Amino acid sequence: MGARAGKLLVFRPATGSARFCATSGKLQGRQDKWLHWAEGVAKYRPVSAPEASSVISAASDVEQLSECAIACEALRIQIGKVVVGQQGVVDSLLISLLARGHALLVGVPGLAKTLLVSTMAESLGLSFGRVQFTPDLLPADITGTDVLAESASGTERELTFLPGPIFQNLVLADEINRTPPKTQAALLQAMQEGCVTAGTTTHALPDPFLVFATRNPIEQEGTYVLPEAQLDRFLLEIHVDYPSEAEELQIARQTTGNDSSQVERVVGREQVLAFAKLVRRIPCTEEAYELAVKLARCSRPGPHAPDAVTRYVRFGAGPRGSQSLIVAAKARAAMRGDAAADVEDIAAVMLPTLRHRLVLGYRAEADGVSGAELVGEIARACGMS
């Protein structure tokens, strides 16, 4: 697998797509990693070697992957200054950020969903916008509209586009299920194509553009079910749970005094865009591709699906589901500094990627069967424990 030359280890991963180098010392996990964990500090150090030109696609990819791991750890530290616990939620948000995917946060009120998104935007130095969804909200209130205004000369009037709050890098759609489907659908073009059409003119949104929506699962009065077409455009559905007793005690101490932590900007816009492009270049094992496709296909009712899916699911994940599994797995690998994504990454992102893509039938509601339970059945049908 590897050839030792002095203190240099050269590994050739099973994919055969590239070669990776690592200094001798403690390696994290599989041998195909080229990164070295430096003395307890969240920082990776790439190796300079004659073979470095063949690592992934270029030496710059090695440096960017190292910087990506450092940046993710720095973001965790900054978010941790304000938000106590919720490490799994933070990691899922970072996966969405690196994969350039939108995320739906589901949780009861008071679990810092809004604070999580705003703090991440602050630590990234990106523009942040919030839209409070209400029953009387109109599509133009989100996307913007043409208004009649005086020209620069002041001699005549002309139609001018007034951008809505969606024209930000990170947009928080707070309580998205409180507005009718007509208004919810105003986000569809923006989430899929990164632009907004008003009248006959299409306006590009800032780059990067990400939507983080929140949904309250316990209130049904005055709420509307999200359209399946919109749910499918969310890369992940992230469930935010209650904190532990120790975390809640820390929250009570930290948030009821005069002291307030200052969040620093640790990653810039250009780095975010570069990391997102790097994620697409990360290789993925053939086994991971096959598992992603198998999971998506087993979620659809039919002869190849498990009995629970045939009984409780009306429609399963489409091709966008398998695409999302692969992209999220690559982002997770990049977040840890891994040089390739494998089946372990697919297994880690499977639940938040698939559960909101299952359209359940009335039998599932009657029997109290959740999407998470069905994803577990799908995993077992695909040979996963």
N, C-alpha and C positions, 0 to 999 in steps of 0.2 A: 504493500500500500504506500509506503513512504520510503525514501532513501535518505540516510543520514550523512551529512557532510559537515563535519565540525559541529557547530552548534545550530545548524540550520536543518530544519525538517521540511521536506518538500512532499506534499500529499497530492495524490490524484484521486478525486472523488469518483464514486461509482457512475455518476452521470457521464463522465468522459468529456464534458463540455469545456472544461478549463482546468488549470492547475492552480493550487493555492499553496502559499508558503507560510510557515509559522515559526517563530523562535522557539527553541526548546524551553521547557518549563511546563507549568500547569496549563493544560488546554481544557476548555470548557466543552464537555460533551463529545461529539463525533470527531473523528480524525480529519475530516475534510474541512475543518475550520482553519483559517489562516490567521486568526486573531489571538492576541495574548492579553490576558487580564492582568493589568499592571498593579501589583502590590495593594490590593484591596480598594483601589480607586476606580470609579466607574469610567474607565478610559481604555480604549483599545489602541494598540500600537502596531501598525503594519510593518512588515519586514522589507528592507531593501535588499535585493538579491538580483543576480543576473537574470533569473527567470521571472522577475517581477513584471516584465513587459507582457507576459502571457497570462497573468492573473486576470480572471474574468474577461473583460474586453480591453481594458487599459489600466495603467497604473492609477489613473485618476479615480477609477471605480473602487480600488482598494482604499484610497484615502477617504472617499466619500462614505463608504460603508463604515469605516472607523469613526468618522465624524457623526454619522447617523446614530450609532450606538451611544456616543458621548452626549449628543443632543437630547436623545430620549431620556437618558438618566438626569440630565440637567432640567428638563421639563418636569419630570416627576418630583424633583426637589422643590421647584418653584410652586407647583400646584400643591404639594404637601405643606407648604407654609400656611395655606389658607384652608384647605380641605383636609379633614382628618380621615384617614382610612380610605376606603373605596379604591384600593390599588387595582383590583380587577377592572373596575370601570375606567380608571385612568388609562390602563394599558389598552383597553378597547377603543378609547377615544384616540389614542396615538396610532393605533392600527388604521382607523378611519382616516386620520390626517395623512399618513404615509401613502395609503392606497387611493387618496383623492376620492373617498366615498362618503356619503351622507350617513348619519346615524340617528336612530330613534331611541330616546331614553325613556324608559317606562319605570315609574315608581310613584309612591304616594307623596303628597306634599311634604316639604321640609327636609328633604334628603340631599340638598345642595346641588341639584341638577343644573340649575341656572348658574350657580356660582362656579361649578366645574368648567362650564363652557367659557364664561367670561374670563376666568383666571387663565385658562389655556390661551385665549386670544391675547391677553395682556402679556403673557410670557413669550409669545411668538412675535409681538410687535405688529400684529395684523389688525385691520379695522374690524369692529364688532358692531353688529346691529341686532336689535331684539324686536320681535313682532309678537304682541300679545293677541292671540287669536280669540275673537269674541263672535257671538252669533250674528252681529250686524256688520262684520268686517266684509269689505268688498275686494274683489281681485285687484282693482286699481290702487287700493290702499297698501298693497304689498309691492306690486311691480312698478307703480308710478303711472303717470298719465300725461297727455298733452294739455297744456294750459295756454291761454291767450295772454301774451305779454308784449310789452313795448320792445321795439327793436333797439339796438345799441344807439342809433341816431336819435331815437325818441320821436320820430316823425310818423311811424306807422306801427301797426301791431302784427304779430306773427305767432304761429303756434310753436311753443317750446316744450320739450319733454322735461318733466319734473320727475327725477328718479325717486323711487320708493325706498323703503328701508332695506329692501333685498340687495341693494347695491353696496354690499360690504363683503369682506373676505369670509368672515364667519358669521352666519346668521342663526340666531336662536329663534325657532318657531315655538313659542311657549304655549302649551296646552293646545296643540294643533287640532285635537278632536273636538274643540268647542265651536268650530266654525263649519258652515255647510260645505258639502263636497264641491260646490261651484268655486268657492274661494280656495279650498284646499288644492283644487286642480290648477290654480294659478302658479303653483310651484313646479308643475310637471316639466314644462319646457326649461325652466331655470335649472332644475336638478339634473336633467338629462343632457342638455345642450350648452349650458353655461351662458344663456342669453335670454332676453325678454323682448317680445314683440308688442309694440303699442301702435295701433293703427296699421300703417303700412311699413313701418320702420322697425328694424331689429337692432336692439342695443346689447352690446357685449357686457357681461358682468365682470367684476374684478377677478383676477387670477392670482392665487387660488380662490375658489368659491366652494364653500361647504355649508350644508344645512344640518344643524343639530336640532331636532325636534323633541319636545317632551310630551308625554301623554300620561294622564292620571288614570290608573286602571280601576279605581274604586267608585268613581262617580259616573252615573249614567244619565242623570237629569241634565238636559240641555247639551248633550254631546252627540257626535255623529261618528259613525264608523268610517275609518279611513278607506278610500278606494283601493282595491287590490293593485291597480296600476301604479299608485303612488307608493304603497308599501314595498313593491318590488324594486323601487328605485333607492331604497335605503340599503346600504351595504350591510349594516348590522342593526339588530334590535338589542339594545343593552338594557338589562334589568338592574335597577339600582335598589339594593336591599337595605334594611336597617343596619346601623353600625353595631358593633359588639359592645358589651358593657364597658370595657376599658376605653374604647374609642368614644363612646357617648360621654363618659366621665371627662375625657380630655376636651371634648367639644364644649361641655359646660364650663370648664375652667378657662378655655382659650377665648371664647366668644362673649363672655359676660363682663369683661374688664375693659380698660381703656387702651390696652396695648393692641396694636394692629400690625401685622406683618406686611412688608412691602414686597410686592412681586416684581422681579427684575426681568427685563427682556434678555433672553438667552439664545434665541434662534431668530434669524431674519427671514424675510419673505423669499429671497433668492435661494437660501438654503432649503426651505420647505419645498420649493419647486424642483430643486436639484435632487433632493431625496426621493420625491415622488417619481421622477424619471428613473432613478437608480432602481427603485422597487420593480419596475417593469423589466429591467435587464437582469434581475436575479434569476438564476436557473431554478428549475423545479424538477424533481425526480419523476420518472415515468409512472412510478407507483402512485405518486400523489395526484397526477393528472387522472389516472384511471379511477382512483378512489373518489375524487371530486365528482366525476361524471356518474359513477355508480350511485353515490349518495343522492344526487339530483334525480336520477331516473327512478330510484326506489321510492322516492317521495310521491310519485304519480300513481294513482290507482290503476291497477292492471294485473296481468298474470305474474309479472316479475316482482310485484310489490308485496311486502308482508301483509298478513291478514288485517292487522290493525289499520294500516293505511287504506286498504280497500274498503274497510267498514266505516272509517271516520273522516276520511279526506275526500273532498270534492275535486280539488285541483292541487297539484303539487308544484314544486319549483320548476321553472323553465330553464332554458340555457343560461339566463342571467344568473341563476343560482350557482351553477358550476363555475361560471366565470368569477363570481364573487368569492367563492371558496378559494380559488387559486390566488387571486389578487390579495385577499386578506391573509392567506398563508405566507405569501411572499413578504408582505408588510410586517408580519410577526417575526419572520426570520431576520429582516433588516433591523428591526427594533432591538433584537438581541445581539446583532452583529454577526449572524450566521451568513455564510456565503451561498447557501442553497436552502430551498424550502422542501420539506418532506412530509410524510404521512402524519407525523406528530403535530405539525403545524395545521394540517387539515383537520385533525381531530380536535385541536384546541379552539378553532374558530367555527366548527360545525354548528353548534347550537345557536349562537347569535346570528349566524348567516342564514340558517334555514327556517327557524321557527316562525318568522313572520311571513314566510312565503307559502305556508300551508294554508289553504282555504278549507276550513273545517265545515262539516255538515252538521245537521241538527242532532244527529246521534251523539256526536262528540260533546255537545253542550248538555244533552240529557244525561249522559253517563259521566260527566265531569272529567273528560279527557282533555288534557292541555296539549298545545303544540310541542312543548318540551318533552313530554312523555312520548309523543309520536316520533320525534327526532331520535330518541333513544331506541325505539323499535327499529327505525330505519338503520341506525348504526349497527345494531345487532344483526340485522339481516345482511349487512355488508361485511360481516365477520369481525366487527370491532367490539371489544369488550366494554 
